[in-house]
Every structure is written in C-alpha cells, then in structure tokens.
Amino acid sequence: MSINFPLLLVIAVAVCGLLALIDLILLAPRRRAAIAAYQGRVDDPEDRVLERLNKEPLLVEYGKSFFPVLAIVLVLRSFLVEPFQIPSGSMKPTLEVGDFILVNKFAYGIRLPVIDTKVIEVDNPQRGDVMVFRYPSDPTINYIKRVVGLPGDKIQYTQGKRLLINGEPVAEKLIGEEAGSLGSATLYQERLGQVEHTIRKEMTRMRREPGGEWVVPQGHYFMMGDNRDNSNDSRYWRDRHIPQELWGMVPDDHIVGKAFAIWMSWPEPKTSNLPNFSRVGLIH
C-alpha cells in the first residue's frame, strides 16, 4: 500500500497546530487563572503546587513540541528542497542506483502541498533538465528522467538510436565503451540545449524497436532516461504492443521539481555497506 507522506505531514502539522491554538486560547488562560486564585488564597505558595497548576496536558505538550519542527519540514519539503533516492538504473551514468539527490521544488513554480496546484509561476522546464515528476500511469510513484522535448516539439528516435528534435540531430560525441560492459555499452557526450551530459547506449540490445516519432502537446514534456536502452519513458506513448507501459508525456501538473545535486550514495543499504560521499556533486 502506498503511503501519501505529504498528506500525512499536512495532517500532522494541522493537528499539532490545533492543539497549540486550543492551549493558547482556552487552556493556558485557565491555568493562569488557577495559579492566580491559588496565590490569592495562600501567603506562601508552594512551588510544587504552582508547577502542577501550570502543567500542560500531555497531548498539548507533545503537540506544541512537534508543531514547529513539523511546520519547518513541511515548508522545506513542499516549497524549497525535497530529498529522493534513485531506485533504478534508468538514468545511468548520470545517476546510479542508491544515489540520494536533492530536488528544487520552486524551480518550476510554487505548488500547494498534496493538491499540487501551482500558485506562483517561476519558470518552465528547460531542455536538458533532470526532472522529477509523478508517473502519469500511477501518480503515487515518482519518476526521474531528462527533459528532451518541450511543448510543440517534434521528437524522432531513429532505428540507429539517434535523437532528433524538430528535424535536427542532437549533438553527440563518442566517449568510448563502458568499463566492464564487454563492449555492449557505449557512452556518448550529448548536448541538449545548454546542458552537456553523458548517455549510455547498448548497441546489441533494445528495450523496444527504436524508431519512433512524436509531437509534444501543449502543457506536456517528452522525457527520456540517459540509459537509453534501459529506460521506461515517453517513447512508450501510444504503443499498442506494450499497453502496460503506456504513460507517454508528462503534463505540467505532474511536475515535482528539478534535480540539482547528489548528496550521498548508498547502493545496498540492506548489506553491511555504508553510505558514501564519493559521488557528491551537482547534476548535469
């Protein structure tokens, strides 16, 4: 069962805030009145009695303690930066399995938590951005891919595994074979917009027949993984041969944010391996 963490966080903040408000408006004045009445009845008030009269109910005490912490987490996670962990190899070699990344939540506009309604426009995704979004076929799952096509673009992917945008081949330069791949994987330096990054192709393998042509609708984005032959992405739009993978292009209201940094890697947390910081750096 999928857990809606943003919703739980909003509920927790609301409950803790309500408890703090009830204490401020109702309970705290009653405690102060009880203390004043006690001090008026005795000449030498006892500290233990004053402490007992001023003691907050346990539930209120916990609510007031957790409220500022949860509120800060909600603001940071919803409007500024959210951490994610990479679960698959679809973005290799840019992102490896187990990388912990940071995602800028305001790069593409300020959105309300839970309902994801954009309330403040900031900027639009740019070609070459690495973007986190909610998987169109199951919005409870977050995906990460690279922005290849913008609204109105014509995208082509040839039988020879070349990417064309609006009829122009995307610039790529051969780097060499991937170490340990026995010659099956080749690395290229690709340039999308202002972004240069490394992509991976397996010339002897293909997830599906590579040829295809798509036009990106308004308000949508065409996404591809850097690990071109091991990525379930927008190339599977309207493919009648694999209906289970029909998800296509990403609508604007499914955008989560722009991935900008790796801050830790932990490929195998269930083993004795410890997290490492060898891959810390900005994402290109």
Rosetta blueprint (number, residue, H / E / L):
1 M L
2 S L
3 I L
4 N L
5 F H
6 P H
7 L H
8 L H
9 L H
10 V H
11 I H
12 A H
13 V H
14 A H
15 V H
16 C H
17 G H
18 L H
19 L H
20 A H
21 L H
22 I H
23 D H
24 L H
25 I H
26 L H
27 L H
28 A H
29 P H
30 R H
31 R H
32 R H
33 A H
34 A H
35 I H
36 A H
37 A H
38 Y H
39 Q H
40 G H
41 R H
42 V L
43 D L
44 D L
45 P L
46 E L
47 D H
48 R H
49 V H
50 L H
51 E H
52 R H
53 L H
54 N L
55 K L
56 E L
57 P L
58 L H
59 L H
60 V H
61 E H
62 Y H
63 G H
64 K H
65 S H
66 F H
67 F H
68 P H
69 V H
70 L H
71 A H
72 I H
73 V H
74 L H
75 V H
76 L H
77 R H
78 S H
79 F H
80 L H
81 V E
82 E E
83 P E
84 F E
85 Q E
86 I L
87 P L
88 S L
89 G L
90 S L
91 M L
92 K L
93 P L
94 T L
95 L L
96 E L
97 V L
98 G L
99 D E
100 F E
101 I E
102 L E
103 V E
104 N E
105 K L
106 F L
107 A L
108 Y L
109 G L
110 I E
111 R E
112 L L
113 P L
114 V L
115 I L
116 D L
117 T L
118 K E
119 V E
120 I E
121 E L
122 V L
123 D L
124 N L
125 P L
126 Q L
127 R L
128 G L
129 D L
130 V E
131 M E
132 V E
133 F E
134 R E
135 Y L
136 P L
137 S L
138 D L
139 P L
140 T L
141 I L
142 N E
143 Y E
144 I E
145 K E
146 R E
147 V E
148 V E
149 G E
150 L L
151 P L
152 G L
153 D L
154 K E
155 I E
156 Q E
157 Y E
158 T L
159 Q L
160 G L
161 K L
162 R L
163 L E
164 L E
165 I E
166 N L
167 G L
168 E E
169 P E
170 V L
171 A L
172 E E
173 K E
174 L E
175 I E
176 G E
177 E E
178 E L
179 A L
180 G L
181 S L
182 L L
183 G L
184 S L
185 A E
186 T E
187 L E
188 Y E
189 Q E
190 E E
191 R E
192 L E
193 G L
194 Q L
195 V E
196 E E
197 H E
198 T E
199 I E
200 R E
201 K E
202 E E
203 M L
204 T L
205 R L
206 M L
207 R L
208 R L
209 E L
210 P L
211 G L
212 G E
213 E E
214 W E
215 V E
216 V L
217 P L
218 Q L
219 G L
220 H E
221 Y E
222 F E
223 M E
224 M E
225 G L
226 D L
227 N E
228 R L
229 D L
230 N L
231 S L
232 N L
233 D L
234 S H
235 R H
236 Y H
237 W L
238 R L
239 D L
240 R L
241 H L
242 I L
243 P H
244 Q H
245 E H
246 L L
247 W L
248 G L
249 M L
250 V E
251 P E
252 D H
253 D H
254 H H
255 I E
256 V E
257 G E
258 K E
259 A E
260 F E
261 A E
262 I E
263 W E
264 M E
265 S E
266 W L
267 P L
268 E L
269 P L
270 K L
271 T L
272 S L
273 N L
274 L L
275 P L
276 N E
277 F L
278 S L
279 R L
280 V L
281 G E
282 L E
283 I L
284 H L
